[in-house]
Amino acid sequence: MAKKQRKSREKVYDFEGMTLTPWQKFSTAFFGRIYRERARGDADLTKLLVQADIRIMPEVYKSTQLMSTIAVIFGCGALLSFVFLPNAGLIAIYESIQDATTVMPCQDWEFWHKNDLNPSLPGNGCPHYATQTFPFLWKILVVGLLGLLIPIMSNRYFGGEAERKRADRAERLEKFLPYASSYTAAMSAANATPVKIFRSLAKNGDIYGDIAYDSSMIYRDMTLFGYDIITAVKLAVDRAASTWVTEFFQGMVGTLSSGGNLKLYFLNRAEHYMRENRIRLTQFLETLAMFAETYIVVAVAMPLFLIVMLVIMFWVSGAGSQISENMVYGIVMGLLPMIHVAYSLFVWLMSQEQEM
């Protein structure tokens, strides 16, 4: 019973392999053969996918990028048709509306020339009647935006998905590495072998995050594929998304290759990463303290003076300083609450970056 409860608390990574979404399968069916040789020969893309933990083949990634871009192009084409459709598009509807500058002249003309009215003509035959004209420059901007800019930016966005995921994973790795290195130092001090250390890390994914995944890959390479510890860690160096993790594994390879003391290496690395983590947290707290001071000035003290000044200006407003009651209510009920909301949102975003 106790073993079952312990296993239920442990988070062990399941290697699901390459599981494609329906959209990826659809994209690969069309463009997979085109990209197969070229994408598999792209060593940088293959390494990037591994570091980002995107478990698909390179041709699947490139095919999905192209198909997603084509879908965006079709969507932009539909929007362009909706905008420029003759007699029914947005521009046609806009240009069918009477120009506001001709409304009053036409009303005057209809009043004084009632016998000349012709309902079959636009504006009842008013000679001053004119419709709005959509500027030609705006048409060029719409075509450039929907026809060029959005498709190009979409292609770059879809192509940069692997880099974004790699950067996010690197950030998560650097958050957990100081604590994982302390754990490896403690295990090494207890004379645990590297295999047991990585196995123990792999079983604690809920505590050490993506570090546990990299450790599980090393444990898999040693136990399932039969690699020695140095080869398995070298493979982990290529998979590492973070510079810190790369240095950690590379230093481990150098220590093992030179016959150094692995226990001492783990202790030194743990002390180094904890120091770096302490510096990072100190900078975060200093930034937070600075924003707390600005919050007191901008969101607490300044509104008090502003409200008093607005009320006085409203009472004694003359020709030089006109202020309405609606403007006072707008500032008090709209601008001031927005200051508090903006500060709260900014602090929340900063705290999300430090969330484990």
N, C-alpha and C positions, 0 to 999 in steps of 0.2 A: 504493500500500500504506500509506504514511504517513498519507494523508488518511482512509483507512478506519479505521485505528487511532485517529486523533484523533476521528473522529465517534463511534466506539464508546465513547470515554471521556466524551463530552459528554452531559449529560442535558438533553434538549430536551422541553418539555412538549407532549404531544399533547392536543388539545382534542377529547375524546370526545363532547362535547355532553351532552344529557340522556338518561341511561340509567336506566330504571326497573327496580327489582327486581320479582319476581312479586307480592310483598305490596303494593307501591305500585300496581301495575297493578290488582290486585284491589280495593284500597280506592278508587282513582279511578273504577273502573267503577261503584261503588255511589254514591259521594258527590261525584264530580267536578263534576257539573252543579249541585249544590246550592251548592258553594263557589266556582264559577268567577268569577262577577261580583264577589262580595263580597271574595274573597281577592285577586284581581288589582287591585282598587281600594285595597287596604291597602298604602300606600306604605312604611310602616315594616317590614312583614313582607317585602316584596320586597327592600328594602335590606338587611335582616338576612340573608336567604338569600344574597344576593350577597356580603356581607362574610364569611359563614361558608363560602363556596365550596360551597354545597349546590346542585347543578345540577339542580333540579327546579322546576316551576311552583308558585306559591303554593297553588293548589287541590289539587295532589298532596300537598303537605306537610300541609295541614289535613285532607284526607281520610284520610291515613295515621294522623294523630293520633287522629281519631275512631274509625277501625276498630280501632286498637290498644287504645284504651280500651274499646271494646265487647268485644273478645276478653278483656280482663282482667275485665270484669264477668261474662262467661259463666264464666270460670275461678273467680271468687269465688263465683258462684252454685252451681257444682258442688261447691265445698268446703263451702258452707253446707248443701247437701243431704246431703253425706257426714257432716257433723257432727250435723244435726238429723233425719236420717231415722228415722222411728219403727221401733222394734224391731230396727234394724240399724245405726243411726248411732253415732258415737263417744259421744254423750251417753247414748244408750240402753244401750250396752254398759257405760259407767261406772256408770249407775244400777242395773244388774242385779247388780253386785258387792255382796256383803254388807259392811255397815259393820263396821269393825274393832273398834269398841267393843262389838259384840254377839256376837263370836265366843266369848269365854270364857263369858258367861252362857248361851249356847245349848249349849255343850258340857257345862256343869254340869247344865242342864235335861235334856239327852238322857241323861246318866248316871243321874239320879235318877228319870226318868219314861220308862223304856224302853217301858212298855206304852202310852204316849200318842203314840208316834212315828207320824207319817203321812207317808210319802214323797211322796204326791201334793201336799202343801202346801209352800210355800216354807219352807226351814229346818226341814223335817220337822215342821212344826206348832209350832215353838218360839214362845212368846208374846213373847220378847225379840228375835226376828229383825227386822232392818231393813236396808234397802239404802242405799247411798250416794246422796246428793242433790247434783246439780250446782247450784251457787249461781246464783240468778236474775240477780245482778249480772254474773257471768261470762258468762251467755248474752247479756246486753245488750252486753257488751264484744266478744264474738265477732261479733255481728251488726253492731255499729258498725264494727269493724275490717274485716271482709270485705265488708260491704254499703255502707259509706260511705267510710271513710278510705283504703283501698287503691285503689278506683277513682278517687277525687279526686286522690290523690297520683300515680297512674299517668298521669292526664290531664295534670297539670302537668309530669310528667317528660317525656312524649312531646312536649308543647308547647314545652318548654325546650331541646330538642335543638339547635335553631339557635343559641340564645344560648350554650350550652356550647361548641359548635364554634367560634363566633366568638371567644369568650374564649381558647380553646386556640390558635386561629390568631393572635390578637393577641399572645399570649405568645411564640409561635415567631417572629413578625415582629420583635418587639423584641429577641430574641436575635441575629438575623442582621443587623439594620439597621446597627449600628455598623461591621461589616466590609464590608457592601455600600456604605455611604456612603464609606468609605475607598477602595473600589475605584472608585466614580464620581469621586472627587477625583483619583485617579491617572490615570484615563482622560481626564478633563477637562484635567488638566495636560499631557497628551500631545496636546491639541488635537483630541480625538475629538468628533464631533457627538453630540447627545443620542440620535439614532436608533441610532448605533453603540454607545453606552453601554448603552442598554436591550437591544439585540440581544445584546451580549456577556453581560450579566447573565442574560438568558433562557437562554443556553446553558450556564450554570453552576449548574443547579438542585441538583446534589449538594453544592455549596459554600455557596450562599446561600439554600437552602430556599425558603420561600414568597415571599421578596422576588423571586426569579427568576420566580415565577408572575405577580406583579403587573407586573414588567417586561415579560414576554412579552405580557400583555394590552395594555400601552401600545404595544409594537412592532406587535402585530396591528392595533390601531386606526389606526395611522399608515400601515402598508404595505398592509393589506387593505381597510380601510374608507375610507382616504383622508383621515382627520382630520389637522389640523395638530397640532403638538406641544403647544400650549396646551390645545386641546380634549381631546386624548388624556389629558393629565395631569389635567385637571379630572375626567374620567370615572374615573380611578384614585383620585382623592380620595374619590369616593362609594363605591368598592369597598374602600377601605382599612379593615381591621378594627382597626387599632391607632391610638392617638392620635399616637404618634411618627411613623408612616408618613403619617398625614394631614397633620401639620405639615410633614413633609419635602416631600411633593408640593405642598402649598398654598404653601409658601415658594418652590418652584420656579416655580409659576405666577406668583406675584407678581414674582419676579425677571425672568422672561421678558417679562411684560406691561409692566414699567417700563423695560425695556431695560438691566437691570443686568448685572453680570459674573457669569455662571453658574459660571465656574471658581472665583471667590472664594467664592460661595455654597456650593458643594460642599465646599471646604476648611473653611469655618467649621462646616458641619453635621457633617463627619467628626470634627472636633476635639470638638464638643459631645457627640456620641453616644458617642465613645470615652471621654470623661470620665464620662458617665452609666454606661456599662458598667463602667468601673473602680470606680465607687462601689458598684454592685450586687455585683460580685465581692468587693469588700472587706467589705461587710456579710455576705455568705455565709461568707467565711473567718472573720470575727469570731464569727459564730454557731457555726460548726463548732468553733472554738477553745474557746468557752464550754462546749459539750457534751463536748469532750474532757476538760476539767477536771472536770465533773460526773461523767463516766464513771470517772475515776480514783478519785474519792471514793466514789461509789455502788456501782460494780461491781468495784473492786479493794480499796480499803482497808476499806470497811464489811463485806464478807463475811468478811475475816480476823478482825476483832473479833467478828462475829456467830457464827462457827463456834466460836471459843474460848468465848464466853459460853454457847452452847448446850450444849457438852460439859460445862462446869462445872455448869450448871444441871441437866443430866441426872444427873450423879454425886451432887450434893448436894440434889436436889429433895426438898422436904419438903411439909408441908401447904399452905404458902403459895405454892409455885411448882411445880406438877406439870407435867412434860413427859415425853412418851413417846419411845421409840426411833423409832417410825414418824414422829412429828412432826419429829424431827431429820433423818431421811432425806428426808422430804418437802421440807423447807426447802433442804437441801443439794443434792438431786438435782432439785428442781423449781423452786423460787423463784429461786435464784441463776442457773441457766442462762437463765431467762426474762428476767432483767435484761439479760444480754448480747444476747439475741435482740432485745429491744425497742430497745436502743440501736443495734444494727446495722440494724434495719429503719428506724428513724427517719433515720439518716444516709444510708441508701440512697435513701429518699424525697426527702430534701433534695438529694442529688446528681442525682436524676432531673430535678428542676426546672431544673438548670443544664446538663443535657445538650444538646448541639447536634444 
